[in-house]
Amino acid sequence: MDKDLQLHSTPGFDRTVKKLQKNEKLDLDRAVKELAANPLLGELKKGDLSSVRVYKFSMVHQQALLAYLYDEIGGSLTFIGIGSHENFYRGLKPRN
């Protein structure tokens, strides 16, 4: 893990994490550690979400998506969303 890398999360992400079961949180923690070790693991999105990276991982034997912003210059990861694929990207798009 990069010692200078700072981890942040949005209030919406925190609310979602609070609702997870203990075994789901363990899988999420594992994914966060993997991203802290290598922030470029997630796929960089295009269009409206061009600054967002999404990392796919297994959470209790189902695929989950973890959306985050990686600021290489500032050395920070900001987690912005987690969930299954259904309607996942809709919640990430900026509202006008």
Buried (B, 14 or more C-beta within 10 A) or exposed (E): EEEEBEEEBBEBBEEBBEEBEEEBEEBBEEBBEBBBEEBEBBEEBEEEBEEBBBBEBEBEEEEBBBBBBBBEEEEBBBBBBBBEEEEBBEEBEEEE
